[in-house]
Amino acid sequence: MIYRVVLAVVLATALVAATLGPIDDARRQRTSAMVSDQASEIERVADTLLETDDPLDGPGARRVVTLRVPTRTWTSGGVERVSLRPPTDQAPARLSWLLTDGQPRTRQLPGVPLRTPDGGPVVLRRGGRHRLVLSLDGRPGAPVLTVRRLK
């Protein structure tokens, strides 16, 4: 009788250990898909703003985008930080995130003329909802979208 119990415990432990790797992979993939979808939302809002409004000398049109930084749960992996970087001479604007297991991911936002008030990235370091403002600046013919946190 005791042998059956020990065998059942060993078998159950082996099955759980065999499924933990694929479960973690699925969590990471789900989390990356969630953040990547939010990059698509930023692109959509930026494209709509550029197509439907014109930059003015004064305060221009603006849109608010809510980014959700996932925390680690049973169904999703956590994200340590998300950063939205303006374009450089070598790379387009991009949304980067670092998964809690240390794997960095990046989604480029080509054609989105982003900038930040200080020229650096907008970095979100904690999980939860973060609201960003995209405002249309620049001049006619040379629009620029300034992104900053909404306070």
N, C-alpha and C positions, 0 to 999 in steps of 0.2 A: 504493500500500500504506500509506504513512504517513497518508494522508487517512482511510483506514478506521479506523486506530488512534485518531487524534485524534477522529474522529466518535464512536467507541465510548466513549471516555473522557468526552467532553462529554455524551453521552446518559446514561451511567451516573451522572455527577455530578448531572444534572438530575433523574433519577429518585430518587436518594437525598435530594436537597434537598426534593423534593416530598413525600416520605413522613415527614420528620422532624417536621413540625408535627402531623400526626395521631397520630404515635407519642407525642409529648409530651402531647397531650390525653388519650390513652388511659392513659398513666401517671398523670396527675393524677386522672382519674376512678377508676382502680383504687385509688389511695391513699386518696382521699376515701371510697370505699365501704368500705375496710378499717377506717378510723377510725370511720366512722359505724356499722358493725356492732358495734364495741366499745362505742359509746354505747348501742346496743340491749342489749348484755350488761350494762352497768351498770344500766340500767333494769330488766332482768329480775331481776337479783340484788337490787336495792333493793325491787322489788315483792314478791318472795318473802320477803325479810326482814321487811317490814312486815306481810305477811299471816299469816305462820306464827309470829312471835314477838311477845312483849309487852315494852315497855320496863320496866325495873326501876330501883330507886333505885341499885343498884350497877352493876358492869360488866354490860352486856347482851350479847345475841347479836352475832356478827360474822361476816362473810364476807370472803374474800380474792378480789380480782379482778385478773387480770393484763392489763395493757394493753401492746400491742406498738406502739412508735413506729417506723414504717417508715423505712428509710434508702433513699437513691437507688440503684436498680439498673436493669438493662435492662428490667425488667417493672413497676417501680413508681417513682413520684416520691418524693422525700424529704420529710420533715416536719421543720421547724426546731424547733417546740415544740408541745406539747399542754397545754392548761390546762382544768381542771375547776373551774368557778366555782359558788359557792353562789347561791341565788336572792336577788334584791333586790326592792324594792317594785315596780320597773318590769319586771323580767324573771324568768322561771323559771330554775332551775339549767340550766347549759349546758356542753357540751364544745366547746371551740374548738381549732382547729389551724391552723398557718401552714405552707403548702407552701413548699418551698425556692425557688420562683419568686416568692414574695411574696404569693400569693393566700390571704387568710384565709377560713376556713370555720367554720361554727358549727352545732351540732345541739342544739336545746333538749331539756331533760329535764323536761317539765311533770309536776307531781304528785310529784316526787321531793324530799322535804324535806332537802336536803343542807346541811351546814355543815362548816366546817373548824376546827381548833383555834384558829387565829389570825384567822379571819374572811376571809382572803384566798384566792386561788385556789391549787390544787395545780398546780404547773407542772412539766412533764417536758421537759427541754431536750436530751436526747440520744437517739439511736436505740437500739432494743433493747427488752428486756422490763422493765416496771416493775410492781411489785406494790403494789396499794392495798388498804387495809382499810376496809370499811364496817362501822361498829359502831352498834347500835341504842341510842340514848340517849333522854333526855326522860322523860316520865311517861305513865302510861296515858291515852289519849285525845289526847295531843299528842306523838307519836313524832317523833324527829329522827334522821337518819342522819349520823354524823360520818365524814368521809372523811380519811384521811391515808396517807402512804407507809408501807409496811412496810419496816422496816430489817433 
